[in-house]
């Protein structure tokens, strides 16, 4: 297929590079799923190689549709030699100046942070007092704001941060859930499964997330009805988040 579309083999690397970086979001997510299939709740075996083959088939299909057999490979009209994508960039005055500016820019931040640390007052040790309760949170982007809010509402409590999902790598399956959710750092494969059961109350079924919307007919009808409901819900969340 590359021979039909591109022509000379020496240009294949450049063509595939440009092809995939024209939609790097799709290429990136396919490559991520290939290296970590459990990133999807409903696991799929897929590879970047499959995506490239599929895209080449689509390109050939478009060429045949518009031109029949009258199209020629791209390299038939190319005179420039193909670029080596990963060769070292030759050093010149411009690159050296940009490097110096980048280093100066970074060190200005380092100096500012280090000066702030040097001038900070030494930490004070508080006397241990009885706490109303302790709460432990997994360290993530939401944790700090939650802890500060709780400590503000209940000053005599103590909150702590625990890294790495409390030190346990696991899959989590909600009650009545069909899929497992991976709760651990991306490169780690969990050894444990935690299942939820005996919930205090049943969760309400959300019509907007019905699996019947996958059907062509039901999906069309739900878009005409529930779609307006989803739009209203979005506006409501803007003014009254909950």
Backbone as CSV, one residue per row, in Angstrom:
resi,resn,N_x,N_y,N_z,CA_x,CA_y,CA_z,C_x,C_y,C_z
1,UNK,0.823,-1.208,0.000,0.000,0.000,0.000,0.857,1.258,0.000
2,UNK,1.951,1.234,0.750,2.852,2.384,0.745,3.476,2.584,-0.634
3,UNK,3.757,1.492,-1.313,4.320,1.604,-2.653,3.324,2.266,-3.599
4,UNK,2.039,1.928,-3.464,1.010,2.523,-4.323,0.819,4.003,-4.028
5,UNK,0.831,4.380,-2.748,0.561,5.765,-2.374,1.805,6.625,-2.461
6,UNK,2.943,6.115,-1.934,4.155,6.926,-1.810,5.108,6.690,-2.964
7,UNK,5.383,5.401,-3.246,6.322,5.090,-4.321,7.633,4.574,-3.778
8,UNK,8.654,5.441,-3.727,9.984,5.024,-3.290,10.012,4.674,-1.810
9,UNK,10.685,3.577,-1.488,10.719,3.104,-0.100,11.458,4.062,0.819
10,UNK,12.413,4.803,0.305,13.188,5.720,1.151,12.331,6.843,1.721
11,UNK,11.141,7.062,1.174,10.246,8.113,1.669,9.186,7.578,2.634
12,UNK,9.167,6.275,2.881,8.100,5.696,3.701,8.080,6.276,5.114
13,UNK,9.268,6.359,5.725,9.317,6.852,7.106,8.753,8.267,7.211
14,UNK,9.165,9.136,6.290,8.700,10.526,6.319,7.188,10.591,6.121
15,UNK,6.654,9.763,5.223,5.224,9.792,4.953,4.428,9.321,6.176
16,UNK,4.857,8.215,6.785,4.136,7.703,7.947,4.224,8.675,9.120
17,UNK,5.376,9.319,9.278,5.543,10.317,10.342,4.540,11.458,10.143
18,UNK,4.483,11.993,8.932,3.557,13.103,8.658,2.101,12.639,8.764
19,UNK,1.841,11.431,8.312,0.470,10.902,8.360,-0.038,10.819,9.795
20,UNK,0.739,10.237,10.694,0.293,10.033,12.067,0.300,11.326,12.885
21,UNK,1.231,12.222,12.588,1.264,13.478,13.340,0.237,14.477,12.833
22,UNK,-0.485,14.147,11.767,-1.603,14.997,11.360,-2.801,14.795,12.281
23,UNK,-2.805,13.721,13.075,-3.863,13.473,14.070,-3.214,12.782,15.273
24,UNK,-2.249,13.475,15.900,-1.454,12.827,16.946,-2.308,12.375,18.135
25,UNK,-3.475,12.971,18.322,-4.339,12.519,19.412,-4.772,11.080,19.225
26,UNK,-5.220,10.747,18.024,-5.650,9.369,17.747,-4.466,8.413,17.821
27,UNK,-3.359,8.792,17.203,-2.186,7.918,17.221,-1.719,7.675,18.644
28,UNK,-1.723,8.742,19.453,-1.262,8.610,20.828,-2.125,7.693,21.661
29,UNK,-3.456,7.817,21.531,-4.336,6.981,22.356,-4.270,5.523,21.905
30,UNK,-4.107,5.276,20.605,-3.970,3.899,20.121,-2.672,3.293,20.649
31,UNK,-1.580,4.068,20.616,-0.305,3.561,21.131,-0.387,3.302,22.631
32,UNK,-1.118,4.160,23.356,-1.265,3.962,24.805,-2.068,2.699,25.101
33,UNK,-3.134,2.457,24.329,-3.948,1.262,24.541,-3.161,0.009,24.167
34,UNK,-2.325,0.108,23.128,-1.511,-1.037,22.728,-0.566,-1.457,23.851
35,UNK,0.047,-0.472,24.519,0.990,-0.792,25.592,0.290,-1.112,26.903
36,UNK,-0.975,-0.689,27.054,-1.706,-0.925,28.295,-3.175,-1.189,27.975
37,UNK,-3.513,-2.421,27.509,-4.899,-2.712,27.099,-5.920,-2.521,28.211
38,UNK,-5.520,-2.638,29.469,-6.471,-2.489,30.563,-6.859,-1.034,30.790
39,UNK,-6.326,-0.100,29.986,-6.738,1.297,30.102,-8.208,1.461,29.718
40,UNK,-8.735,0.547,28.916,-10.153,0.566,28.558,-10.921,-0.355,29.488
41,UNK,-12.124,0.091,29.888,-12.967,-0.785,30.714,-13.321,-2.045,29.935
42,UNK,-13.720,-1.866,28.679,-14.033,-2.996,27.808,-12.800,-3.239,26.939
43,UNK,-11.945,-4.165,27.379,-10.601,-4.334,26.800,-10.663,-4.657,25.301
44,UNK,-9.776,-4.019,24.544,-9.651,-4.270,23.109,-8.176,-4.454,22.763
45,UNK,-7.901,-5.421,21.891,-6.534,-5.646,21.418,-6.373,-4.873,20.113
46,UNK,-5.541,-3.828,20.144,-5.370,-2.952,18.985,-3.928,-2.475,18.971
47,UNK,-3.449,-2.101,17.807,-2.065,-1.655,17.711,-1.966,-0.476,16.751
48,UNK,-0.901,0.296,16.884,-0.653,1.410,15.973,-0.463,0.891,14.549
49,UNK,0.109,-0.292,14.417,0.276,-0.921,13.105,-1.079,-1.102,12.426
50,UNK,-2.097,-1.563,13.192,-3.438,-1.746,12.628,-4.026,-0.412,12.166
51,UNK,-3.811,0.642,12.974,-4.330,1.964,12.611,-3.715,2.443,11.301
52,UNK,-2.409,2.248,11.142,-1.737,2.706,9.922,-2.248,1.934,8.705
53,UNK,-2.416,0.623,8.852,-2.959,-0.174,7.746,-4.356,0.302,7.350
54,UNK,-5.190,0.550,8.370,-6.557,0.988,8.104,-6.574,2.339,7.407
55,UNK,-5.701,3.242,7.855,-5.671,4.572,7.253,-5.175,4.518,5.813
56,UNK,-4.193,3.679,5.545,-3.719,3.522,4.165,-4.819,2.963,3.268
57,UNK,-5.606,2.033,3.788,-6.727,1.501,3.013,-7.737,2.607,2.682
58,UNK,-8.014,3.467,3.656,-8.943,4.577,3.409,-8.378,5.536,2.362
59,UNK,-7.083,5.823,2.439,-6.474,6.732,1.471,-6.541,6.149,0.054
60,UNK,-6.235,4.864,-0.056,-6.325,4.221,-1.370,-7.764,4.216,-1.890
61,UNK,-8.709,4.018,-0.991,-10.116,4.004,-1.382,-10.533,5.368,-1.940
62,UNK,-10.086,6.450,-1.274,-10.414,7.797,-1.746,-9.760,8.066,-3.099
63,UNK,-8.498,7.657,-3.243,-7.806,7.861,-4.523,-8.514,7.123,-5.658
64,UNK,-8.905,5.885,-5.425,-9.610,5.114,-6.460,-10.972,5.721,-6.761
65,UNK,-11.638,6.249,-5.738,-12.976,6.808,-5.934,-12.919,8.061,-6.814
66,UNK,-11.910,8.923,-6.552,-11.844,10.184,-7.276,-11.063,10.081,-8.585
67,UNK,-10.068,9.200,-8.647,-9.179,9.181,-9.809,-9.173,7.854,-10.558
68,UNK,-9.849,6.849,-10.016,-9.802,5.546,-10.667,-8.392,4.999,-10.640
69,UNK,-7.873,4.603,-11.801,-6.506,4.095,-11.898,-5.538,5.156,-12.400
70,UNK,-5.953,6.436,-12.392,-5.146,7.476,-13.025,-4.209,8.193,-12.044
71,UNK,-4.103,7.732,-10.816,-3.216,8.421,-9.874,-1.828,7.779,-9.873
72,UNK,-0.837,8.578,-9.531,0.549,8.127,-9.476,1.083,8.280,-8.050
73,UNK,2.081,7.490,-7.677,2.690,7.659,-6.349,3.250,9.071,-6.173
74,UNK,3.268,9.528,-4.934,3.704,10.900,-4.637,5.135,11.166,-5.083
75,UNK,6.015,10.190,-4.955,7.435,10.437,-5.230,7.729,10.585,-6.721
76,UNK,6.749,10.302,-7.572,6.965,10.517,-9.004,7.166,11.994,-9.325
77,UNK,6.695,12.881,-8.426,6.802,14.320,-8.667,7.645,15.021,-7.594
78,UNK,8.358,14.246,-6.784,9.173,14.833,-5.716,10.639,14.788,-6.131
79,UNK,11.327,15.923,-5.987,12.742,16.004,-6.341,13.641,16.072,-5.117
80,UNK,13.095,16.559,-3.971,13.923,16.665,-2.764,14.211,15.287,-2.190
81,UNK,15.377,15.135,-1.615,15.728,13.888,-0.962,14.976,13.765,0.364
82,UNK,14.644,12.561,0.779,13.925,12.401,2.053,14.804,12.814,3.228
83,UNK,14.173,13.377,4.252,14.889,13.797,5.457,15.083,12.618,6.394
84,UNK,16.193,12.630,7.103,16.404,11.644,8.156,15.773,12.202,9.436
85,UNK,14.719,11.549,9.903,13.895,12.123,10.964,14.629,12.238,12.288
86,UNK,15.539,11.326,12.586,16.117,11.252,13.920,17.624,11.519,13.942
87,UNK,18.143,12.126,12.890,19.565,12.445,12.915,19.796,13.679,13.795
88,UNK,21.013,13.825,14.290,21.344,14.949,15.156,21.237,16.265,14.388
89,UNK,20.660,17.273,15.064,20.536,18.584,14.446,21.890,19.298,14.520
90,UNK,22.409,19.769,13.406,23.714,20.450,13.450,23.639,21.722,14.292
91,UNK,24.673,21.942,15.085,24.708,23.114,15.958,25.017,24.368,15.147
92,UNK,24.337,25.467,15.500,24.616,26.748,14.873,24.406,27.848,15.907
93,UNK,24.653,29.071,15.510,24.573,30.191,16.456,23.164,30.350,17.024
94,UNK,22.156,30.168,16.187,20.777,30.344,16.649,20.426,29.324,17.722
95,UNK,20.755,28.050,17.483,20.454,27.014,18.476,21.203,27.262,19.782
96,UNK,22.440,27.729,19.687,23.218,27.995,20.901,22.602,29.132,21.712
97,UNK,22.152,30.196,21.019,21.514,31.318,21.714,20.214,30.867,22.381
98,UNK,19.409,30.087,21.676,18.148,29.595,22.245,18.412,28.707,23.459
99,UNK,19.461,27.892,23.400,19.809,27.040,24.540,20.186,27.873,25.757
100,UNK,20.974,28.918,25.545,21.385,29.783,26.652,20.180,30.501,27.266
101,UNK,19.286,30.985,26.418,18.085,31.645,26.929,17.219,30.673,27.721
102,UNK,17.082,29.437,27.233,16.275,28.441,27.942,16.876,28.129,29.313
103,UNK,18.186,27.965,29.366,18.837,27.686,30.647,18.684,28.858,31.611
104,UNK,18.821,30.089,31.112,18.653,31.265,31.968,17.214,31.357,32.483
105,UNK,16.257,31.027,31.624,14.848,31.055,32.004,14.563,30.049,33.117
106,UNK,15.100,28.843,32.995,14.877,27.815,34.010,15.562,28.177,35.326
107,UNK,16.809,28.670,35.249,17.538,28.989,36.486,16.911,30.163,37.223
108,UNK,16.225,31.054,36.502,15.545,32.151,37.195,14.466,31.608,38.126
109,UNK,13.815,30.517,37.725,12.825,29.890,38.601,13.498,29.151,39.749
110,UNK,14.589,28.442,39.447,15.294,27.724,40.510,15.776,28.692,41.591
111,UNK,16.373,29.825,41.151,16.882,30.804,42.116,15.746,31.362,42.972
112,UNK,14.596,31.615,42.336,13.458,32.180,43.076,12.959,31.202,44.131
113,UNK,12.838,29.932,43.759,12.352,28.925,44.706,13.353,28.701,45.838
114,UNK,14.636,28.576,45.485,15.662,28.334,46.508,15.784,29.523,47.457
115,UNK,15.648,30.752,46.937,15.703,31.929,47.797,14.525,31.944,48.758
116,UNK,13.363,31.533,48.272,12.193,31.467,49.147,12.362,30.436,50.245
117,UNK,12.954,29.291,49.906,13.187,28.253,50.913,14.222,28.712,51.940
118,UNK,15.249,29.419,51.471,16.298,29.877,52.380,15.765,30.919,53.363
119,UNK,14.871,31.788,52.883,14.361,32.847,53.734,13.175,32.453,54.581
120,UNK,12.661,31.229,54.392,11.480,30.809,55.155,11.861,30.576,56.610
121,UNK,10.911,30.831,57.470,11.151,30.614,58.898,11.174,29.128,59.195
122,UNK,11.956,28.686,60.173,12.035,27.257,60.484,10.686,26.724,60.953
123,UNK,10.376,25.478,60.635,9.077,24.920,61.034,8.957,24.844,62.551
124,UNK,7.760,25.109,63.003,7.483,25.026,64.442,6.849,23.686,64.757
125,UNK,7.225,23.128,65.873,6.660,21.835,66.281,5.476,22.090,67.196
126,UNK,4.337,21.574,66.805,3.134,21.741,67.612,3.032,20.612,68.626
127,UNK,2.522,20.950,69.783,2.299,19.932,70.791,1.206,18.976,70.332
128,UNK,1.438,17.700,70.630,0.457,16.691,70.242,-0.796,16.868,71.091
129,UNK,-1.910,17.084,70.423,-3.186,17.208,71.118,-4.130,16.142,70.598
130,UNK,-5.142,15.891,71.358,-6.119,14.871,70.959,-6.916,15.370,69.764
131,UNK,-7.019,14.518,68.733,-7.714,14.870,67.511,-9.120,14.284,67.517
132,UNK,-10.045,15.028,66.932,-11.423,14.529,66.867,-11.515,13.320,65.937
133,UNK,-10.741,13.327,64.844,-10.671,12.166,63.951,-9.499,12.360,63.000
134,UNK,-9.103,11.281,62.360,-8.093,11.307,61.316,-8.717,10.853,60.003
135,UNK,-8.273,11.453,58.908,-8.746,11.056,57.579,-7.532,10.906,56.667
136,UNK,-7.471,9.802,55.930,-6.345,9.524,55.035,-6.834,9.604,53.592
137,UNK,-6.108,10.357,52.769,-6.507,10.573,51.385,-5.395,10.101,50.451
138,UNK,-5.815,9.527,49.337,-4.845,9.172,48.296,-4.371,10.457,47.627
139,UNK,-3.070,10.574,47.421,-2.504,11.802,46.865,-2.862,11.903,45.381
140,UNK,-3.621,12.927,45.040,-3.897,13.228,43.636,-4.233,14.712,43.525
141,UNK,-4.749,15.127,42.361,-4.951,16.559,42.128,-6.106,17.118,42.958
142,UNK,-6.987,16.282,43.494,-8.123,16.778,44.287,-7.841,16.754,45.773
143,UNK,-6.829,16.022,46.178,-6.634,15.717,47.589,-6.389,16.950,48.444
144,UNK,-5.558,17.864,47.980,-5.170,19.003,48.806,-6.368,19.892,49.122
145,UNK,-7.192,20.191,48.113,-8.339,21.062,48.350,-9.332,20.416,49.312
146,UNK,-9.528,19.097,49.201,-10.432,18.411,50.128,-9.895,18.469,51.557
147,UNK,-8.611,18.214,51.711,-8.012,18.221,53.055,-8.086,19.609,53.682
148,UNK,-7.751,20.648,52.896,-7.772,21.997,53.456,-9.192,22.386,53.860
149,UNK,-10.184,21.969,53.097,-11.575,22.301,53.424,-12.006,21.616,54.719
150,UNK,-11.669,20.326,54.840,-12.051,19.597,56.057,-11.357,20.189,57.279
151,UNK,-10.078,20.506,57.152,-9.347,21.087,58.278,-9.891,22.464,58.657
152,UNK,-10.419,23.186,57.676,-10.999,24.494,57.967,-12.340,24.364,58.691
153,UNK,-13.128,23.349,58.282,-14.434,23.154,58.911,-14.273,22.552,60.313
154,UNK,-13.330,21.605,60.444,-13.108,20.934,61.733,-11.633,21.134,62.109
155,UNK,-11.295,22.225,62.805,-9.882,22.544,63.063,-9.144,21.503,63.901
156,UNK,-9.862,20.729,64.735,-9.160,19.787,65.613,-9.026,18.393,65.005
157,UNK,-9.239,18.266,63.679,-9.034,16.977,63.024,-7.627,16.923,62.444
158,UNK,-7.264,15.772,61.916,-5.956,15.608,61.285,-6.131,14.843,59.989
159,UNK,-5.613,15.404,58.888,-5.680,14.717,57.591,-4.278,14.338,57.151
160,UNK,-4.179,13.205,56.481,-2.898,12.668,56.036,-3.004,12.261,54.567
161,UNK,-1.871,12.284,53.857,-1.821,11.857,52.466,-1.081,10.542,52.326
162,UNK,-1.631,9.642,51.518,-1.002,8.334,51.288,-0.748,8.163,49.794
163,UNK,0.486,7.887,49.377,0.776,7.737,47.954,0.386,6.355,47.433
164,UNK,0.193,6.292,46.122,0.036,5.002,45.447,-1.174,4.205,45.851
165,UNK,-2.354,4.851,45.878,-3.596,4.132,46.189,-3.453,3.326,47.475
166,UNK,-2.949,4.008,48.515,-2.803,3.427,49.848,-1.858,2.221,49.851
167,UNK,-0.947,2.194,48.879,0.046,1.130,48.839,-0.471,-0.196,48.321
168,UNK,-1.691,-0.227,47.768,-2.267,-1.485,47.256,-2.680,-1.271,45.807
169,UNK,-2.171,-2.102,44.922,-2.590,-2.026,43.527,-3.771,-2.972,43.332
170,UNK,-4.880,-2.457,42.777,-6.078,-3.294,42.710,-7.005,-2.850,41.584
171,UNK,-7.862,-3.804,41.196,-9.027,-3.496,40.362,-10.216,-3.262,41.292
172,UNK,-11.102,-2.353,40.904,-12.311,-2.101,41.692,-13.534,-2.364,40.833
173,UNK,-14.470,-3.123,41.374,-15.715,-3.419,40.679,-16.883,-2.891,41.508
174,UNK,-17.560,-1.838,41.024,-18.713,-1.324,41.780,-19.816,-2.375,41.862
175,UNK,-20.681,-2.218,42.832,-21.799,-3.149,42.975,-22.667,-3.093,41.726
176,UNK,-22.982,-4.257,41.174,-23.760,-4.409,39.943,-23.020,-3.885,38.711
177,UNK,-21.728,-3.617,38.828,-20.960,-3.139,37.689,-20.475,-4.287,36.818
178,UNK,-20.378,-4.050,35.514,-19.951,-5.085,34.573,-18.427,-5.129,34.419
179,UNK,-17.754,-4.004,34.684,-16.333,-3.909,34.385,-15.531,-3.627,35.644
180,UNK,-14.232,-3.963,35.569,-13.291,-3.620,36.624,-12.643,-2.278,36.277
181,UNK,-12.358,-1.492,37.281,-11.647,-0.240,37.097,-10.269,-0.352,37.733
182,UNK,-9.244,-0.069,36.960,-7.871,-0.190,37.448,-7.522,1.011,38.314
183,UNK,-7.116,0.774,39.551,-6.759,1.841,40.469,-5.333,1.614,40.969
184,UNK,-4.398,2.094,40.194,-2.989,2.008,40.549,-2.210,2.748,39.470
185,UNK,-0.923,3.020,39.669,-0.145,3.686,38.616,-0.178,2.921,37.294
186,UNK,-0.080,3.663,36.199,-0.277,3.081,34.865,0.600,1.866,34.564
187,UNK,1.908,1.869,34.886,2.739,0.723,34.494,2.484,-0.539,35.316
188,UNK,1.720,-0.436,36.410,1.553,-1.562,37.335,0.349,-2.399,36.932
189,UNK,0.494,-3.718,36.996,-0.626,-4.640,36.782,-1.153,-5.089,38.139
190,UNK,-2.412,-4.786,38.471,-2.928,-5.110,39.808,-2.963,-6.608,40.077
191,UNK,-2.768,-6.960,41.356,-2.844,-8.348,41.797,-4.137,-8.639,42.567
192,UNK,-4.892,-7.598,42.896,-6.048,-7.780,43.761,-7.296,-7.192,43.107
193,UNK,-8.436,-7.725,43.506,-9.731,-7.227,43.054,-10.573,-6.903,44.280
194,UNK,-11.054,-5.675,44.345,-11.938,-5.248,45.434,-13.336,-5.065,44.861
195,UNK,-14.300,-5.786,45.422,-15.684,-5.717,44.966,-16.535,-4.975,45.988
196,UNK,-17.412,-4.133,45.485,-18.340,-3.422,46.362,-19.613,-4.248,46.523
197,UNK,-20.094,-4.350,47.742,-21.370,-5.030,47.974,-21.995,-4.458,49.231
198,UNK,-23.309,-4.665,49.360,-24.022,-4.178,50.539,-24.071,-2.669,50.614
199,UNK,-24.216,-2.004,49.472,-24.291,-0.543,49.492,-25.514,-0.089,50.271
200,UNK,-25.371,1.091,50.887,-26.463,1.569,51.748,-27.735,1.834,50.959
201,UNK,-27.603,2.298,49.746,-28.789,2.574,48.940,-28.472,2.315,47.475
202,UNK,-29.505,2.018,46.720,-29.332,1.764,45.293,-29.097,3.082,44.560
203,UNK,-28.207,3.033,43.582,-27.978,4.213,42.768,-29.087,4.333,41.726
204,UNK,-29.510,5.549,41.481,-30.558,5.761,40.495,-30.009,5.505,39.091
205,UNK,-30.842,4.895,38.267,-30.437,4.634,36.887,-30.481,5.934,36.091
206,UNK,-29.412,6.212,35.347,-29.313,7.439,34.567,-29.696,7.153,33.124
207,UNK,-30.813,7.744,32.672,-31.298,7.490,31.321,-30.302,7.946,30.258
208,UNK,-29.547,8.995,30.563,-28.618,9.537,29.567,-27.523,8.548,29.202
209,UNK,-27.260,7.564,30.065,-26.173,6.614,29.823,-26.699,5.212,29.526
210,UNK,-27.882,5.134,28.967,-28.453,3.826,28.640,-27.700,3.190,27.487
211,UNK,-27.474,1.870,27.574,-26.777,1.175,26.488,-27.655,1.013,25.247
212,UNK,-28.951,1.292,25.364,-29.833,1.212,24.195,-29.507,2.295,23.165
213,UNK,-28.794,3.350,23.599,-28.422,4.414,22.669,-27.430,3.932,21.611
214,UNK,-26.820,2.741,21.812,-25.889,2.189,20.820,-26.620,1.644,19.594
215,UNK,-27.909,1.361,19.736,-28.699,0.845,18.620,-29.035,1.994,17.666
216,UNK,-28.993,1.776,16.339,-29.245,2.883,15.401,-30.589,3.556,15.610
217,UNK,-31.652,2.777,15.772,-32.990,3.368,15.906,-33.155,4.030,17.267
218,UNK,-32.856,3.264,18.345,-32.988,3.836,19.685,-32.027,5.010,19.882
219,UNK,-30.843,4.922,19.274,-29.894,6.015,19.394,-30.402,7.289,18.744
220,UNK,-31.045,7.141,17.565,-31.617,8.309,16.881,-32.728,8.930,17.712
221,UNK,-33.611,8.091,18.246,-34.727,8.615,19.037,-34.242,9.252,20.339
222,UNK,-33.271,8.621,20.983,-32.777,9.180,22.245,-32.050,10.500,22.015
223,UNK,-31.394,10.655,20.842,-30.727,11.933,20.554,-31.733,13.062,20.434
224,UNK,-32.908,12.756,19.853,-33.938,13.784,19.690,-34.629,14.127,21.004
225,UNK,-34.630,13.195,21.956,-35.343,13.432,23.220,-34.366,13.696,24.360
226,UNK,-33.550,12.698,24.672,-32.618,12.847,25.791,-31.510,13.851,25.492
227,UNK,-31.245,14.109,24.208,-30.221,15.086,23.863,-30.551,16.471,24.401
228,UNK,-31.829,16.868,24.291,-32.239,18.164,24.835,-32.142,18.160,26.358
229,UNK,-32.455,17.001,26.962,-32.338,16.898,28.411,-30.885,17.064,28.839
230,UNK,-29.960,16.468,28.087,-28.543,16.592,28.415,-28.078,18.039,28.296
231,UNK,-28.573,18.757,27.279,-28.222,20.165,27.138,-28.719,20.997,28.306
232,UNK,-29.973,20.729,28.737,-30.508,21.436,29.902,-29.728,21.119,31.159
233,UNK,-29.323,19.834,31.297,-28.538,19.434,32.464,-27.179,20.146,32.477
234,UNK,-26.591,20.331,31.306,-25.298,21.023,31.221,-25.426,22.465,31.692
235,UNK,-26.470,23.150,31.230,-26.692,24.543,31.646,-26.943,24.601,33.152
236,UNK,-27.698,23.622,33.670,-27.965,23.595,35.113,-26.682,23.427,35.907
237,UNK,-25.781,22.569,35.439,-24.533,22.334,36.155,-23.622,23.568,36.136
238,UNK,-23.750,24.393,35.103,-22.934,25.605,35.049,-23.296,26.563,36.179
239,UNK,-24.590,26.684,36.459,-25.040,27.638,37.469,-25.249,27.010,38.844
240,UNK,-25.548,25.708,38.868,-25.739,25.022,40.152,-25.008,23.683,40.116
241,UNK,-23.675,23.716,40.183,-22.921,22.451,40.145,-23.231,21.615,41.362
242,UNK,-23.214,20.304,41.152,-23.516,19.405,42.264,-22.962,18.022,41.999
